[in-house]
Amino acid sequence: MEKLKPYIISNVGMTLDGKLSTINNDSRISGPEDLKRVHLLRREVDGIMVGIGTVLKDNPKLTVHNIKNDPPKNPVRIVVDSKLRIPLNAKVLNNESKTIIATTSNKSQEKRDKIKELNKLENVDIIETTGSIEVNLRELMEKLYKKEIKSILLEGGGTLNWSMFKEGLVDKVRVYIAPMIFGGREAPTYVDGVGFKTVDECVKLKLERYYTLDNGIVLELNVLKNE
């Protein structure tokens, strides 16, 4: 029997060449209307998930703030952080919403000390999954579903996005494509990771809807599940 998991929407704003920012981390890609689209999406879901790389690079709050949010509704923030590198002063740990930090069960003394500090913070929970190197994402999804998190907006960087697609956990893709070219080998892309070896292995999508927004275009696609 297939185990229950949240419905996962992968959302991204990227350039025509698939970049999330320039080589100097300038990520001004989305226009004002696309930012509203993203925050409307955030209001609709139970959780927002990012990797620790996004937290360390951008220090986001991951709250709803670009639209009218009355009554206030902020989804649970989920940070995938296998080595527990999250700074104690990260904005994502503020009291505007609950935060779940997903990590591995492998504990060094440094990690134990960090867990003690995190447990002192209000509205912060830690979920441990089996495995010593990487968070077991399938196990994490099951545990999140049991916590009544039935839908998640995946706003991960390329590494987390790759892992989620590789594990077959993404259900829908919503992407804003800006009419820009950034280039650069070091510039982050929508999906990084190891990559699939063949077309047969790759994730296949079905275009459901598209429309222009700001100066770009939004694509909404469903992920085709392997039989």
Helices and strands as residue ranges (DSSP letters): E 7-15, H 32-44, E 47-51, H 52-58, E 76-80, G 91-93, E 99-104, H 109-119, E 124-129, H 137-146, E 151-154, H 158-166, E 172-178, E 204-213, E 216-224
